[in-house]
Amino acid sequence: MNRRSVLLTLQIAAPILVLLGWALWSAGSTNIFYPPLTKILSVFRDTWVFDRVGSDVVPSLTNMLAGFALSIVIGVPLGILIGLVRTLRTALAPIIEFVRAIPPPALIPFGIVVLGVGTGMKVFIILMVGVFPVLMHTIDGVRGVDPGLLDSARAYRVSRRDRMLHVVLPAAAPQIFAGMRISLSLSLILMVISEMVASTRGIGYFILQAQRTFAIPEMWSGMVLLGILGYLFNLAFGTIERRALRWHHGARKGAS
């Protein structure tokens, strides 16, 4: 068995062993806070398999993906500009660090006052948190471009547009994708947090209401759903990243 097969086997076996351990530990449990895994899975099937998809899952994912997309649209171009212009980077550094240091839940009251309690507030909160990993990693990626590549491009009189598209962006792409991966995880977290305040639908709202009404299996089922969604999003993003950066991974393998 080669190394790839061993890793794949471990990836499949580890979750199965965890589930088996959880099932054995919780079997026959009478504790209201720790129901049996079979009960949680039964409630998960009844609750989330088509029943509440339209009312809770779709709005939540729509808000999350909108905030995440805006984080990329704003963070990447702004990060490239700041990374290239030293004067702009020096002037904006204190502002960026100040806003980035504000805890995400503290932005929710501001969002409610300015944007109300609708979809706009939730997307705004997700954007305000998700944009900074993309922005900071893009800045670092642009600043880390080999000066020799830029000097060679100037020596051959390559236009600024071509230098940007064929030198700066490819060199900074690994860092940009790293920031996007972090932003994706934060977007999922802030999706839940934003729905726990002044909301009437969404996965976060459902989990909070289940907790308040002591519907503990329902609460656990919502948490299981979030874990599944996080895993699927990470898997999908990893696939896109590998295909987009195939040249980069090939170069690393060649160097090693």
N, C-alpha and C positions, 0 to 999 in steps of 0.2 A: 504494500500500500504506500503510495507516494505521499509527500507532505501535504499537497492540496487536498487529497482525500481524507487525510487525518484531520485537518482543520475543519473541513466540511462536516465530518462526523461529530466532532466536538461541538460545533455550532448547533447541530440538531439535537445531540444527546443532552447537553447542559440544560436547556429549557425544559425538556421532558423530565429530567431528574428533579428539577426544582418543582414542577407541577406535581409529580408523584409524591415528593416529600410534603408539599403543602396539603395534598389530598389526604395523606396518611395522618398528618398532624391534626388536621381539622375534622377528621371523620368522627361523627358522633358528638361533635361539640354542642353544648347547650348554652355557651356564652353568647349573649346577644350581639356583642361587638365582634366576635370572630366566628361567623357562621361557617358551616362546612363548604368546601370548595364546590361540591356538587350543587349546593343550593345557589351559590353565587353564579355558577355557569348557567343554571336553569333560568335564573332571573335575567342574566345577560341575554340569553336567547329570546326570552319573552319581551324584553325591553328594547334591545338595540337591533335586533334582526328585523329591519324594515318598520318596526312599530313607531319609533321616535326619530327615524332618520331625517324625515322632512322637517319635523318641528324643532329638533335640537342639533343634530349633527351637521346638516347642511348650512344653517346660519353660522354655526361656530367655525366651520372650515372656510366658509366664504370670508368671514372677517379676518381669520388668520392669514389666508393666502393673499388677501388684499393688502394687509399691513406688511407682509413679507415682501411682496412684489414692489411696493412703494419704497421699502428699505433698500432694495437693490437699485431701483431707478434713481433714487436720490443719492444713496451712499457711494455708488461706484463713480459716477461722473464728478461729484464733489470731491471724493477722495483723490481722484487722478489730478484734478486741478490744484488741490492743496498740496499734494505730493510734489508737483512740478514747480510750483511757485513758492519759493522760500519765504518771501515777504508775507504772503497770505497765510502761510503755515504759522509763522511767528505771531501774527496778529490774532488768528482764530484759536490758537492753542488754549489760552485760558478759558475762553467761552466754551469750547468743546469739553474740556475737562470738568468745568463747573456743571454743565447740564448732564454730562455722563454720570456724575457722582450722585445725582438725585435718585433715591430709591424708587423703583417703578410704581409700587402701590401709592406713593405720595403724589403721583401725577393724576390719579383717578379723580380726586375732588376738582382739580383744575379742569380736567376734561369734561366733567359733568357741568361745571359752571359755564364753560365756553361753548361746548357742543351739545349739551343735553345728555340724555340717557340712551340715545339711539345707537345705530350702527356706527355713525361717525366717531363717537367717543371711543368705541372699542377699537376701531381701526387706528385711530390716532394714538392710543396707548401702545398698541402693538408696534406701530411705526416708530414712536419715540424711543422705544427700547431696542428694537431690531436694527435700526439704522446705524448704531454706533459700532457694533462689531464689523459690519461691512465697511464703514467709513475708515475706521482705524487700520484694519488689515489692508485696505486698498492704499492708504497713505504709506504704510510700511512697505508694501509691495512695490510701489512706484519709486520710493526712495532707495530701495534695494537693487534697482536695475543696474547692471554692470556699466560703469561709466565708459568702458572701452567700446561697448556696443553702440552707445549714443555717439561717441566720438567718430566711430567708423561710419555711422549713418550720416553724420554731418560732413565728413570728408568726401563721401560719395554723393553729396548734395541731395540726399533723400528728403523729400518734402516733410513738413511737420505732420501732416495727416498720415502719411505712410509710416513715419517714425512711431506715431501713436498706435497705429493699427498693427504694425508688423514687428515692432521692437518693444515698446513699453507695455502694451496690454498682454502679449504672450509671456513676457518675463514676470509680470505682476500677477498673472492668472492664478498660480497656486495659492498665493496669499489671499487673493480675492475670494476664491472658493472656500478657503478656511473660514473667512469671516462670514460668508453666506451660510455655512453649516452651523456656526454658532448662532447666527441670527434665526435660523429655522427652529432650533430648539427653544430659544427665548420666545419666539412668536407663539409656540404652542403653550408655553407656561403663561404668558400674558393673556392669551385667549381665555384661559380658564379664570385667571384673576379678574379680568375685566367683566366677566359674566357673573361674578359673585356679588357685584354691587349694582343695585338699581337695574336689574335685568329681569325679564320674564321668560326667557328661553335660552337655550344653549346647554352644552354639556356641563359647564361650570355651575350654571344655575340649577340644573337637575341634581348635581352632587350635593350642593349646599342645601337644597330643599329636602333631599333624602336624609341628610344628617339632622336637620332641624325636626323632622317628623319621626326620627328613629327608624327609618326604613333602611336598616343597615345593609342588607343584601343588595338593595338598589344602589346604595352609595358605593359599595365595593365594585359593583358591575360598571359604574361610571369610571372608576379608577382603572379597572382592567381595560376598558375601552381606550382611555388616554394612553396607556402603555402600548397597546396595539397600534394606535395611530402614530405614536412617536417612533415605534420601530419601523413601520411601513414608510413613513416620510424619510427617515434616515436611510433606509434601504434604497428608496427611489433616488434620493439625492446622491448617494454614493455611486449608483449606476451612472447617473448623468455626469458626475465629476470624473469618473474613470474614463468615460468616452471623450469628454471635452479635453482632458489633460492626458490623453493617451501618449502623446509625444513626450510629455514631461516624465511620466513613469517609465517609458522606454529609455529615456536618456539616463535616468537614475540607475536602472538595471544595467545599462551598458557601462556606466562608470564604476559600478560595484563589481 
